[in-house]
Amino acid sequence: MRNDEIEEMRAIRLFDGVSPANAEMMLRASFLQRFPAHVELAREGDPADFLHVVIDGQIEMYCPYRDRETTISIVGPGHGFIVAAVISDRVYLKSARTLVPSRVLLIPAEMVRRVFAEDAAFARTLALDLALAYRSVVRELKNQKLRSSLERLANWLLSHDLETGQSGRFTLPFDKKVLAARLGMAPEVLSRSISALIPYGVAVSGPVVEIRDREALLGLAQPSKTIDGPLA
């Protein structure tokens, strides 16, 4: 990486409190790359060669199985992905691809494990990432097992509206096929669920969503702090 890129990367959360020597060593060995949309960055079953950190863009974590495929999560700027495979020196359990043009920092896995064993601040940052990832999995498991497809969609719409300023109007951040997979439903089920939300004041035109009756939608969704976080 160029010196100006190294200085930029030093400011990301991953390196908070990390000794300057260790941060320099990792960054000198790393790659900062730009990728167009729909590029595969990691493949399920492959060895974990790099820790990926999203600097700009969106990354879809997904899993294929026979003739099916599902979206596990969407990762945005500031977050690393498949950290557990890197730390444990195991194969990837998920695949990853860009949803939009993205800039990604790739840190060699061997270097990550070395500094993880030597630098307490770096180890704490990665341990926190792993803990948050675990909690996210538990929340998602509860969401999938305890809610209907309509309830999952209602809660996602409320959550995304909150993330984008709670104006009651936003544009979907990815296409409806990805949203359906993210919510654990077939595209046709998502279409029916969108139609079923009309009586609750939700209007969808292409990628634009309007929440015209928040109270009605909240009544259907019944968000929970232990599933949806601050939304409830």
C-alpha positions as a printed NumPy array, in Angstrom:
array([[  0.   ,   0.   ,   0.   ],
       [  1.001,   3.619,  -0.517],
       [  1.993,   5.67 ,   2.514],
       [ -1.176,   7.779,   2.322],
       [ -3.296,   4.598,   2.277],
       [ -1.444,   3.245,   5.304],
       [ -2.143,   6.463,   7.207],
       [ -5.828,   6.237,   6.257],
       [ -6.062,   2.611,   7.395],
       [ -4.415,   3.367,  10.745],
       [ -7.558,   5.307,  11.672],
       [-10.   ,   2.383,  11.327],
       [-11.409,   0.806,  14.481],
       [ -9.473,  -2.439,  14.002],
       [ -6.241,  -0.679,  14.936],
       [ -7.508,   1.237,  17.979],
       [ -4.854,   0.913,  20.699],
       [ -2.68 ,  -1.422,  18.625],
       [  1.037,  -0.688,  18.966],
       [  2.301,   1.479,  16.079],
       [  4.919,  -1.155,  15.22 ],
       [  2.336,  -3.937,  14.921],
       [ -0.097,  -1.757,  12.959],
       [  2.698,  -0.747,  10.592],
       [  3.824,  -4.35 ,  10.154],
       [  0.328,  -5.587,   9.3  ],
       [ -0.462,  -2.729,   6.957],
       [  2.834,  -3.023,   5.083],
       [  1.926,  -6.655,   4.373],
       [ -1.696,  -5.89 ,   3.438],
       [ -3.551,  -4.952,   0.263],
       [ -6.152,  -2.226,  -0.194],
       [ -8.171,  -3.134,  -3.258],
       [-11.172,  -1.832,  -5.149],
       [-13.652,  -4.358,  -6.509],
       [-16.609,  -3.896,  -8.857],
       [-20.023,  -5.256,  -7.93 ],
       [-20.642,  -9.02 ,  -7.912],
       [-17.022, -10.108,  -7.388],
       [-16.435, -13.16 ,  -5.207],
       [-13.978, -12.375,  -2.393],
       [-14.104, -15.607,  -0.397],
       [-15.452, -19.063,  -1.165],
       [-16.976, -21.497,   1.304],
       [-14.58 , -24.378,   1.982],
       [-11.411, -22.477,   1.001],
       [ -8.608, -21.784,   3.516],
       [ -8.826, -18.424,   5.275],
       [ -5.942, -16.567,   3.621],
       [ -6.942, -13.019,   4.558],
       [ -8.893, -11.03 ,   7.089],
       [-11.165,  -8.805,   4.998],
       [-12.203,  -5.386,   6.31 ],
       [-14.807,  -3.373,   4.418],
       [-13.677,   0.228,   3.942],
       [-16.364,   1.331,   1.462],
       [-19.29 ,  -0.539,  -0.089],
       [-21.371,  -3.577,   0.82 ],
       [-20.441,  -7.244,   1.005],
       [-22.973, -10.074,   0.86 ],
       [-22.195, -13.118,   2.979],
       [-23.961, -16.096,   1.416],
       [-24.024, -19.889,   1.31 ],
       [-24.858, -22.165,  -1.624],
       [-26.286, -25.66 ,  -1.126],
       [-27.04 , -27.953,  -4.085],
       [-29.275, -25.822,  -6.319],
       [-30.135, -23.318,  -3.594],
       [-28.473, -20.256,  -2.119],
       [-29.191, -17.988,   0.838],
       [-27.905, -14.669,   2.112],
       [-26.505, -14.834,   5.654],
       [-25.758, -11.155,   6.237],
       [-24.755,  -7.884,   4.62 ],
       [-21.497,  -6.329,   5.842],
       [-20.851,  -2.609,   5.579],
       [-17.95 ,  -0.184,   6.095],
       [-15.808,  -0.591,   9.2  ],
       [-16.556,  -4.276,   9.673],
       [-14.397,  -7.33 ,   9.084],
       [-15.851, -10.604,   7.92 ],
       [-15.192, -14.313,   8.501],
       [-12.978, -13.376,  11.46 ],
       [-13.466, -16.745,  13.183],
       [-11.993, -18.687,  10.265],
       [ -8.913, -16.445,  10.246],
       [ -8.275, -16.67 ,  14.   ],
       [ -8.829, -20.436,  14.177],
       [ -6.983, -21.142,  10.899],
       [ -9.972, -23.003,   9.461],
       [-11.762, -22.961,   6.133],
       [-14.442, -20.406,   5.369],
       [-17.958, -21.534,   6.305],
       [-19.48 , -18.791,   4.145],
       [-18.809, -17.182,   0.797],
       [-18.531, -13.446,   0.245],
       [-19.116, -11.174,  -2.754],
       [-19.481,  -7.478,  -3.396],
       [-23.009,  -6.14 ,  -3.793],
       [-21.8  ,  -2.75 ,  -5.02 ],
       [-18.378,  -1.359,  -5.971],
       [-16.353,  -1.727,  -2.781],
       [-12.976,  -1.015,  -1.259],
       [-11.626,  -3.793,   0.961],
       [ -8.523,  -4.111,   3.131],
       [ -6.995,  -7.604,   2.975],
       [ -4.667,  -8.492,   5.862],
       [ -2.76 , -11.8  ,   5.562],
       [ -4.272, -14.345,   7.97 ],
       [ -0.89 , -15.522,   9.242],
       [  0.001, -11.944,  10.194],
       [ -3.361, -11.515,  11.952],
       [ -2.808, -14.641,  14.065],
       [  0.716, -13.551,  14.951],
       [ -0.315, -10.104,  16.17 ],
       [ -3.419, -11.554,  17.849],
       [ -1.087, -13.635,  20.047],
       [  1.221, -10.714,  20.862],
       [ -0.852,  -7.515,  21.05 ],
       [ -3.565,  -7.355,  23.72 ],
       [ -5.35 ,  -4.374,  22.139],
       [ -5.603,  -6.118,  18.778],
       [ -6.8  ,  -9.323,  20.463],
       [ -9.492,  -7.384,  22.353],
       [-10.749,  -5.761,  19.148],
       [-11.041,  -9.105,  17.358],
       [-12.58 , -10.758,  20.436],
       [-15.218,  -8.02 ,  20.507],
       [-15.921,  -8.564,  16.792],
       [-16.359, -12.284,  17.432],
       [-18.649, -11.629,  20.399],
       [-20.814,  -9.23 ,  18.383],
       [-20.948, -11.71 ,  15.512],
       [-22.102, -14.439,  17.906],
       [-24.815, -12.207,  19.329],
       [-25.923, -11.33 ,  15.8  ],
       [-26.262, -15.034,  14.984],
       [-28.39 , -15.613,  18.103],
       [-30.637, -12.661,  17.251],
       [-31.041, -13.909,  13.695],
       [-31.796, -17.455,  14.848],
       [-34.557, -16.13 ,  17.1  ],
       [-35.864, -13.913,  14.302],
       [-36.084, -16.861,  11.893],
       [-37.562, -19.363,  14.342],
       [-40.008, -17.192,  16.275],
       [-41.469, -14.925,  13.589],
       [-43.5  , -15.308,  10.463],
       [-42.143, -14.004,   7.158],
       [-44.477, -10.996,   7.418],
       [-43.218, -10.153,  10.919],
       [-39.596, -10.47 ,   9.794],
       [-40.193,  -8.095,   6.901],
       [-42.029,  -5.585,   9.11 ],
       [-39.191,  -5.525,  11.633],
       [-36.539,  -5.207,   8.918],
       [-38.357,  -2.219,   7.392],
       [-38.581,  -0.5  ,  10.772],
       [-34.928,  -1.223,  11.531],
       [-33.714,   0.095,   8.184],
       [-35.877,   3.176,   8.495],
       [-34.251,   3.861,  11.877],
       [-30.773,   3.381,  10.389],
       [-31.508,   5.863,   7.585],
       [-32.868,   8.67 ,   9.77 ],
       [-36.433,   7.485,  10.536],
       [-37.961,   9.693,   7.846],
       [-40.515,   7.08 ,   6.836],
       [-39.104,   6.928,   3.32 ],
       [-36.002,   5.152,   2.037],
       [-34.58 ,   3.279,  -0.931],
       [-33.794,  -0.408,  -0.553],
       [-30.007,  -0.8  ,  -0.212],
       [-29.978,  -3.912,  -2.411],
       [-32.361,  -5.665,  -4.771],
       [-35.438,  -7.542,  -3.574],
       [-33.958, -10.949,  -4.375],
       [-31.137, -10.286,  -1.895],
       [-33.604,  -8.916,   0.668],
       [-35.748, -12.044,   0.352],
       [-32.734, -14.289,   0.924],
       [-31.585, -12.107,   3.823],
       [-34.983, -12.557,   5.476],
       [-35.105, -16.288,   4.814],
       [-37.9  , -16.373,   2.258],
       [-38.4  , -17.005,  -1.444],
       [-38.776, -13.939,  -3.719],
       [-42.421, -14.742,  -4.362],
       [-43.079, -14.88 ,  -0.608],
       [-41.466, -11.455,  -0.246],
       [-43.765, -10.091,  -2.957],
       [-46.826, -11.447,  -1.156],
       [-45.563, -10.097,   2.167],
       [-45.078,  -6.621,   0.686],
       [-48.668,  -6.69 ,  -0.561],
       [-49.846,  -7.898,   2.851],
       [-48.284,  -4.81 ,   4.47 ],
       [-50.476,  -2.373,   2.526],
       [-53.161,  -2.346,   5.288],
       [-50.374,  -1.427,   7.751],
       [-49.483,   1.735,   5.861],
       [-46.511,   0.437,   3.858],
       [-46.191,   1.455,   0.204],
       [-43.463,   0.029,  -2.015],
       [-42.784,   1.37 ,  -5.502],
       [-39.778,  -0.277,  -7.121],
       [-36.925,   0.151,  -4.635],
       [-38.621,   3.024,  -2.728],
       [-40.368,   2.224,   0.554],
       [-42.751,   4.546,   2.422],
       [-43.961,   3.88 ,   5.962],
       [-47.15 ,   5.949,   6.214],
       [-48.498,   4.494,   9.466],
       [-45.624,   3.699,  11.813],
       [-47.879,   2.777,  14.731],
       [-49.776,   0.214,  12.668],
       [-46.516,  -1.325,  11.467],
       [-45.115,  -1.377,  15.015],
       [-48.281,  -3.123,  16.16 ],
       [-47.666,  -5.89 ,  13.639],
       [-43.899,  -6.132,  14.129],
       [-43.813,  -5.963,  17.939],
       [-40.022,  -5.433,  17.977],
       [-37.975,  -6.955,  20.782],
       [-34.813,  -5.543,  22.392],
       [-33.258,  -9.011,  22.459],
       [-33.855,  -9.529,  18.737],
       [-33.954,  -6.081,  17.176],
       [-31.829,  -4.041,  19.568],
       [-32.623,  -0.339,  20.029],
       [-35.656,  -0.471,  17.746],
       [-37.848,  -1.825,  20.571]])
